[in-house]
């Protein structure tokens, strides 16, 4: 499998109160960042000479759409120079409404971006205000229209649901958001149940009883509402939080994370995964320092800005393979699992599989186990039970 | 011999026994202040934390009295809880006198009386000590009145102390010398000594604590325990001065220890008589009994893999606790474990805590039960202490349960509350008397089963800490018993079953189901909890399924974070027990015992 390249653009105009990704609101270091990014590419290319041809490049953030199209073009040009890149490479860029014009979007397309992931989050102004987004619903609609207009054939939209308020978000509110988004017929949708991450302002406000979140039962209902609505609308619920209009529109880049294919992360806080083989036998994960200045300082000295690394033993790999596999529509391929870990899941966990099947949470076929859409909602608990028995 | 004094300190819990012992030890200077820590005789963490003495300790205090003579004062510390009354009685049998401590603000309490009676049974000379006299709430004259009237002792002889602040300590030592009689005995007669305690030393085996009445004992002697005719060659004798101090010989009237290659503490019996194999004494020391467990419960490891470790831990614990009895047991729900007998609920808790703390085990204890006598229509009889083994009710002609006589001393204003508590627990008022104008002793007959759960805690709470309690077993009475089963999703969980009186079965079932609902976490499916007597369901609760737990985002850095969380949760799950498909936390097994009424 070809590896994927992730580029973390660590700038935001303002940090959203629910977000725990790394970003800086001060854009003055943008050019220094872009320059250092080229140094990091050179160092990584040197460290991983046998990574193979990249067939995805993903600009994530932060807010990558704060980059100018020329800057994106420059980064992609550097990628071409430092790495082998497949002809049909998927190049995704995350776009925040409110940071782009139709001209800018066209510029991105011209620079080589062929897929946009638009941070719509909601098409309801009150929900957007609760989430502390900089844009309103109209701006989000404008971006969706403009992206289409300038010829992007692969659009993804992010939706956040299960938000809080005087009461937790209602089924009706979520339904209306989903339906509104469906009218734009995006090729791909990522629908995230709002998670209050520790250390974020929203988490603090909730601890302070500023607002109510939907309780767990309501969350379960919202999860199946979203899944049912999109499935009925013809989408594949191909991962816990991801939907595609057809198999061809599944996120090629994100699938690499779930299939445990090598991914290289560039930029502050970016993570990488080496699937094993080559000069570095052991599968491993590493992560860059989550601070722009430290990241810059490292690269200035000609060092890779890696803050930590772990090699994964068989048990860790097995845990990840099971967990990531069960989050996907395809589930865990039994033969493949046996080949990698010499574990026959059916003979070890068959009884448990039977129970889960009876409860309508799992489906077994001769070559795979997979969770049903209802099973997706409780995937964490299911995996824990399986791991206990393994 | 005339310069020896053997005495115990007896008191109600919290009246300052351990603190007074500490001060006596410090005063006689056998340990430097630097090495001293509070409650020095309470060596177990649990003892220090709970402020109770479980294992008795002995210490020989050298003391130069005001009369100019050197004395040896053997202080035999005793356990301070009703579960360990027999141990107390054996320690008292080794003494000529006792210091009876009364708290200056609490006054005489149930255990003060019970301990006084015990001491009187052994004809001990008793010196009353009024402790904590410097507390603002101290009422010395009031306590003196109680000593005269309730205890029938002479309050003029009472010594006033504050063990905490070192007041009156020398007075206590002087009183021991002047008021207590020296021991009597014939050093040339055949050896006659009593075992009042023993403990296990991992390097030397069992260390036996004894008092010599007649004869002498020294290293090289071949001794015999009269209860089981076991004989041993003595390797070492000595006295306790916090540490063991070897001596050549221990003679009549003295208190000491011996080491004789005795493998486990169970090979020695508290109260047994020691003599020489080739020159036996004619009579044994009176009062020997085997310890009788009254509360039974099964212990299981939460993780079945830990059973082997539990075996080792039980064996080690047994080395040091002769009153712990156990045998192998198994449960359909919990796998392999042990059925254990305890002297009381405190003993049970101590054993559990030691197993968990000292051996790192995570345990489940089943509902404590008393021993029931079951008489069948066939005329056969059986003793049942395990609900799981309760026979088919149609085969039973009659069931009897053990009763106790409980003496409760409370300020008069709590009389109504105590009466209600005891009647609620199926008790019967036997009589009551005023000890003073405002304090009374109430005597009840109560089923032991009603006391083993949380009676003492309840008594303390309804009397705001003023109630005190002591009991003795008085025999069996016919009862109307039913087995209360609990079913989780239709599956009977044998380890949750309880034997309860029929009148209380429905309410107990209801409370226990509610408790289980609180304790069992929601699962991926609906869980039904039922309480049942035979085929009849008497109580029911439902835990709804959880609907959503999945992590929304799982990219790049989320993956290893999630894996680490799963690994951690997997470890946490070791404290859960799978019963069928349901995870039951350890706490649930304890929760069903709480009465909450």
Interface residues (C-beta under 8 A of the other chain):
Chain A: X6 X192 X193 X194 X195 X216 X217 X219 X220 X221 X223 X240 X241 X254 X257 X258 X263 X265 X269 X270 X271 X273 X285 X287 X310 X316 X319 X320 X323 X324 X327 X355 X359 X361 X376 X377 X378 X379 X380 X381 X382 X383 X384 X385 X387 X388
Chain B: X523 X524 X525 X544 X546 X547 X548 X549 X550 X551 X552 X553 X554 X555 X556 X557 X559 X560 X562 X563 X566 X567 X569 X570 X573 X581
